[in-house]
Amino acid sequence: MNIAIVGGGPAGFAAGILASNSNNRVVIFEKNPEVLKKLLLTGNGKCNYRNANQSLDKYHTTYPDIAAIINPTNLKLVSDFWNNLGIIPIIKNGYYYPFSEKASSMKSALLKKSEDLGITIKCHTEITNIEYKENKFLVQTSNFTETFDKVIIATGSLAYPKTGSTGFGYEVAQKYNHHIVSLNPSLVQLVSNSSITSNWSGIRSNVIVKHIEDNKICKEESGEIQLTDYGVSGICIFNLSRNISIGLTKGKKEKISINFVPWCQSNFLEFLNNRHQELPNRNITELCDAFLNYKLLYAICKYSHINPDKSWDKLTAIEQKLFAQNLTDFELIITATKDYNYSQVCSGGVSLADLNLQTLESLKIPGLYFCGEVLDLDGDCGGYNLTIAILSGIIAGSAAKEDIYA
């Protein structure tokens, strides 16, 4: 049996490895000069490939029963997959990395396993069309056409097109009447037109940040934020960006609230008053120097129209309250997100309602499977999207291996 896999990313390789046996010829088609290009960028090149926290709220889809795919039995398939490839993990705060802390180790393991199984890898080969005729698939490129018994679409999404993603998988799905859930950039930076951004650019700070949509608090994240000249970035921001991106397309009013002093468990205004009593004869800069980045201090003061060289007791009560509020509850209106060129993944994709979730085979075209980022299934930062890629590849590849149409 001939099985074509369109896309040489992690999902495609997982599918290929699971689809291989002595009776099957498996071919992975990749348009790039090399396979697994995006994998090498994962975790800043260290490849965070799993996470100890497998709460369902780390995964997202419009399908009503996400546990049909994300469940303990299936997640064990992912850990077994990496173990069987010989990956030895190093675990940091629940994040799994290869012990080498090099994504190249993961790539090497996948390539070696594929070589052992006799999988054919065709790089520099872009699929231009797939025709389904008489229970066979005609897979066409600009140079040749091959016939396959089954096809697994693992083309990725629209995110980060520099890695080769073009949205071809969506075209195939739509051609055969599959519904595509609306696509939006996710795990992406947020853009604001606030006047403060030019003054705080380059600052990193540990914060608590809340997503507020139409004046309602929706979600909270904590961690390091990166303040930029266009707005904000960082993992905590990425994990909020999915819903913000969707909300903006629906005309919702989107903003975030940043607490720059998350360590302060008491009323911060009261804390500053007490600190002034303990440390008199200090201006605001000196009073806050021990816990606040000086550049952020000046940015907040400028934004609040407060002179940082004044002592705390020389500020008016209104100025004191405003200063404390802007450090504990700084509201930033979000006007946009960065586009697909910057997003790690995108929300939306091929509707899970159009697939058999036990096999990820199309309910419309027998022998056609979908896996990876092309699906309406995405996750937070922290190894969740790579888990989705491997798991869905395992499911699709395992099902495609069996010639149930013979």
C-alpha positions in Angstrom: 0.0 0.0 0.0 1.3 3.5 -0.9 0.8 6.2 1.6 1.7 9.9 0.9 2.4 12.3 3.7 2.2 16.0 2.7 4.4 17.9 5.0 7.8 17.1 6.6 7.2 18.5 10.1 6.9 16.6 13.4 3.3 15.6 12.7 4.2 14.3 9.3 7.2 12.3 10.7 5.1 10.8 13.5 2.5 9.8 11.0 5.1 8.3 8.7 6.8 6.3 11.4 3.5 4.9 12.7 2.2 4.2 9.1 5.3 2.1 8.2 5.4 -1.6 7.9 6.8 -4.2 5.5 3.7 -3.9 3.3 3.6 -0.2 3.0 5.6 2.3 1.0 5.5 5.7 2.8 6.6 8.9 1.2 7.0 12.2 3.0 6.8 15.2 0.6 8.4 18.5 1.8 8.5 21.7 -0.2 11.6 23.0 1.8 15.2 22.0 1.0 15.2 20.2 4.4 12.6 18.7 6.7 11.7 19.6 10.3 12.6 23.2 9.8 10.1 24.5 12.4 11.2 21.9 14.9 14.6 23.4 15.1 13.1 26.7 16.3 11.1 25.1 19.1 11.9 26.4 22.5 14.5 28.8 21.1 16.3 25.8 19.7 16.2 23.7 22.9 12.9 22.0 21.8 10.4 22.0 24.7 8.6 18.9 23.5 6.3 18.0 26.4 4.8 19.4 29.6 4.1 17.7 32.9 0.9 19.8 33.3 -1.6 18.2 30.9 -4.7 20.1 32.1 -7.3 20.3 29.3 -7.4 24.1 29.6 -3.9 24.2 28.0 -5.5 23.0 24.7 -8.1 24.8 22.5 -10.6 23.8 19.9 -14.2 24.7 18.9 -15.1 21.0 19.1 -17.2 20.4 22.2 -15.4 17.3 23.4 -11.6 18.0 23.4 -11.1 14.9 25.7 -11.9 12.7 22.7 -8.3 13.4 21.6 -6.5 14.9 24.6 -6.8 12.2 27.2 -4.4 10.1 29.4 -4.4 7.1 27.1 -3.5 9.2 24.0 -1.0 11.3 25.9 0.8 8.2 26.9 1.3 7.4 23.2 3.3 10.6 22.9 5.6 9.9 25.8 6.1 6.3 24.6 6.9 7.7 21.1 9.7 9.9 22.3 11.0 7.2 24.7 11.1 4.7 21.8 13.1 7.1 19.8 15.7 7.1 22.6 15.0 10.7 23.8 16.3 11.2 27.3 14.5 14.2 28.9 15.7 16.9 31.2 12.7 18.4 33.1 12.7 22.1 34.1 9.6 23.4 36.0 7.6 20.7 34.3 9.0 21.5 30.8 10.5 18.5 29.0 13.6 19.1 26.8 16.0 16.6 25.3 18.9 16.2 27.7 21.2 17.7 25.1 18.9 20.8 25.1 19.2 20.8 21.3 16.3 20.6 18.9 18.8 19.0 16.5 18.8 15.9 18.7 15.1 15.5 18.1 15.5 16.0 14.4 18.3 13.4 14.3 16.1 10.8 16.2 13.2 11.3 13.8 15.4 11.0 10.7 17.2 8.0 11.9 14.0 6.2 12.8 12.5 7.1 9.4 15.7 5.7 7.7 15.5 2.5 9.7 11.9 2.1 8.5 12.7 2.8 4.8 10.5 5.9 4.6 11.2 7.9 1.4 11.7 11.6 2.0 11.3 14.0 -1.0 12.5 17.5 -0.3 12.2 20.4 -2.7 8.9 18.9 -3.7 5.8 21.0 -3.5 2.4 19.3 -3.9 0.2 21.4 -6.2 -2.9 19.4 -6.3 -4.5 16.2 -4.9 -7.3 14.5 -6.9 -9.4 11.6 -5.5 -10.5 9.2 -8.3 -11.7 5.7 -8.1 -10.6 5.3 -4.4 -7.1 6.4 -5.3 -5.3 9.7 -4.8 -3.4 11.4 -7.6 -0.7 13.5 -5.9 0.6 16.1 -8.3 3.7 18.3 -8.4 4.9 20.6 -11.1 7.1 17.8 -12.4 5.3 14.5 -11.8 2.1 12.8 -10.6 2.1 9.7 -8.3 -0.8 7.5 -7.3 -1.4 6.7 -3.6 -3.9 4.6 -1.7 -4.0 7.0 1.2 -2.9 10.6 1.9 -2.1 12.2 5.3 -2.2 16.0 5.3 0.4 17.4 7.7 1.1 20.7 6.0 1.0 23.0 9.1 -1.1 26.1 9.4 -0.6 29.7 8.1 1.7 30.5 11.0 5.3 31.5 10.5 5.3 31.1 6.7 9.2 31.3 6.6 9.1 27.7 7.6 7.1 26.8 4.5 3.5 27.0 5.7 1.2 28.2 3.0 -2.2 26.9 3.9 -2.3 24.2 1.2 -3.8 21.8 3.7 -6.8 24.0 4.1 -7.2 24.2 0.3 -7.3 20.4 0.1 -9.9 20.2 3.0 -12.1 22.8 1.4 -11.9 21.1 -2.0 -13.5 18.1 -0.4 -16.1 20.1 1.5 -14.5 20.1 5.0 -15.4 23.1 7.2 -12.5 25.4 8.1 -12.9 27.1 11.5 -11.9 30.7 11.2 -8.1 31.2 11.3 -6.3 33.7 13.5 -2.7 34.2 14.6 -2.0 32.7 18.1 0.9 32.6 20.4 1.8 36.0 19.0 2.8 39.5 20.2 0.2 42.2 21.0 0.1 45.6 19.5 -1.0 48.9 21.2 -1.0 52.5 20.1 -0.3 53.7 23.7 2.1 56.6 24.1 4.1 54.6 26.7 5.5 52.0 24.3 8.3 54.1 22.9 9.5 54.8 26.5 9.4 51.2 27.8 10.9 49.4 24.8 13.5 46.8 25.8 12.3 46.2 29.3 11.7 42.7 30.7 9.8 42.3 33.9 8.1 39.5 35.9 4.4 40.4 36.1 0.9 39.2 36.5 -1.2 40.1 33.4 -4.9 39.9 32.9 -6.9 39.7 29.6 -9.9 42.0 29.8 -12.5 41.8 27.0 -15.4 44.3 26.9 -14.5 45.2 30.5 -14.7 41.6 31.7 -11.6 39.8 33.1 -11.3 36.6 31.0 -7.9 35.0 31.9 -4.8 35.6 34.0 -1.2 34.7 33.3 2.1 35.3 35.2 5.7 35.3 34.0 8.1 37.4 32.2 6.8 40.1 29.9 8.8 41.9 27.2 7.9 45.5 26.7 8.4 46.7 23.1 8.0 49.7 21.0 4.9 48.2 19.4 3.3 46.8 22.6 4.1 43.6 24.5 5.5 40.1 24.1 6.6 37.1 26.2 5.1 33.7 27.0 2.5 35.1 29.4 1.4 37.4 26.6 1.4 34.6 24.0 -0.9 32.5 26.2 -3.4 35.4 26.2 -3.1 36.2 22.5 -5.3 33.5 21.1 -8.5 34.8 22.6 -7.5 38.4 22.1 -6.8 37.8 18.4 -10.3 36.1 18.0 -11.9 38.9 20.0 -10.4 41.6 17.8 -11.9 40.0 14.7 -15.3 40.1 16.3 -15.0 43.8 17.2 -14.5 43.2 20.9 -12.7 45.8 23.0 -9.5 44.2 24.1 -7.0 45.3 26.7 -4.7 43.8 29.3 -3.9 44.8 32.9 -0.3 44.5 34.0 0.8 44.2 37.7 4.5 45.1 37.8 4.8 44.3 41.5 3.3 40.9 41.8 5.4 40.2 44.9 3.5 42.8 46.9 0.8 41.0 48.8 -0.5 44.1 50.6 -2.0 47.3 49.3 0.8 48.8 47.2 -0.2 52.4 48.0 0.1 51.5 51.7 3.4 49.8 51.1 4.8 52.9 49.5 3.6 55.1 52.3 5.2 52.8 54.9 8.4 52.6 52.8 8.6 56.4 52.8 8.4 56.4 56.6 11.2 53.8 56.8 13.3 55.5 54.1 12.8 59.2 54.4 14.6 61.8 52.3 14.4 59.8 49.1 12.9 60.8 45.8 10.6 58.4 43.9 13.5 57.0 41.9 15.4 56.2 45.1 12.4 54.9 46.9 11.6 52.4 44.1 15.1 51.6 42.9 15.3 48.3 44.8 12.4 46.7 43.1 11.7 48.5 39.8 13.6 48.8 36.6 14.7 52.5 36.4 13.6 52.7 32.7 10.2 51.4 33.6 10.0 53.8 36.5 10.6 56.8 34.3 8.2 55.5 31.6 5.4 55.1 34.2 6.2 58.5 35.7 6.2 60.2 32.3 2.9 58.5 31.4 1.4 59.5 34.7 2.8 63.1 34.4 4.7 62.7 37.7 8.1 64.1 38.3 10.4 61.1 39.4 12.7 63.5 41.2 10.1 64.5 43.7 10.0 62.9 47.1 7.0 60.7 47.9 5.5 63.2 50.4 5.7 66.0 47.9 3.2 64.2 45.6 -0.5 65.0 45.8 -2.8 62.3 47.1 -4.1 61.9 43.5 -0.6 61.5 42.1 0.3 58.9 44.7 -2.8 56.9 43.9 -2.2 57.1 40.2 1.4 56.1 40.5 0.5 53.0 42.6 -2.4 52.1 40.3 -0.2 52.3 37.2 2.3 49.8 38.8 -0.3 47.3 39.9 -3.1 47.7 37.3 -1.6 49.3 34.2 -4.3 49.0 31.5 -3.0 48.7 27.9 -5.5 48.9 25.1 -4.7 46.3 22.4 -5.4 47.4 18.9 -4.0 44.4 17.0 -1.8 41.4 17.1 1.3 40.8 15.0 0.5 38.8 11.8 1.2 35.2 10.8 4.8 36.0 10.1 5.3 36.3 13.9 2.8 33.8 15.3 4.0 30.4 16.5 0.6 28.7 15.6 -2.8 29.8 14.6 -6.2 29.1 16.0 -8.9 27.4 13.9 -8.4 24.9 11.1 -10.0 21.8 9.7 -13.1 21.1 11.9 -12.8 18.0 14.1 -16.5 17.5 13.5 -15.6 16.4 9.9 -13.1 13.7 11.1 -13.3 10.4 12.8 -11.5 11.3 16.1 -10.3 7.7 16.6 -8.4 7.8 13.3 -8.4 11.5 12.1 -9.7 10.1 8.8 -12.1 12.3 6.8 -15.7 11.5 7.2 -16.1 12.7 3.6 -13.2 11.1 1.7 -12.1 7.6 2.7 -8.3 7.3 3.0 -7.7 11.1 3.6 -6.3 12.0 7.0 -5.4 15.3 8.7 -2.9 15.9 11.5 -0.9 18.6 13.1 -1.4 22.4 13.0 -3.9 22.1 10.1 -6.5 20.9 12.6 -8.8 23.1 14.7 -6.7 22.2 17.7 -3.9 24.3 19.3 -2.3 24.8 22.6 -0.5 27.2 25.0 3.2 27.7 25.1 5.1 25.0 26.9 5.3 22.0 24.5 1.5 21.6 24.0 1.6 22.3 20.2 4.4 19.8 19.6 2.4 17.3 21.7 -0.6 17.9 19.4 1.6 17.4 16.4 3.0 14.1 17.6 -0.3 12.8 19.0 -2.3 13.5 15.9 0.4 12.1 13.7 0.4 8.9 15.7 -3.3 8.6 15.4 -3.5 9.3 11.7 -0.4 7.1 10.9 -1.6 4.2 13.0 -5.0 4.2 11.3 -3.6 4.7 7.7 -1.3 1.7 8.2 -4.2 -0.8 8.1 -5.5 -1.5 4.6 -9.2 -1.7 5.7 -10.3 -1.0 2.1 -8.7 -4.1 0.7 
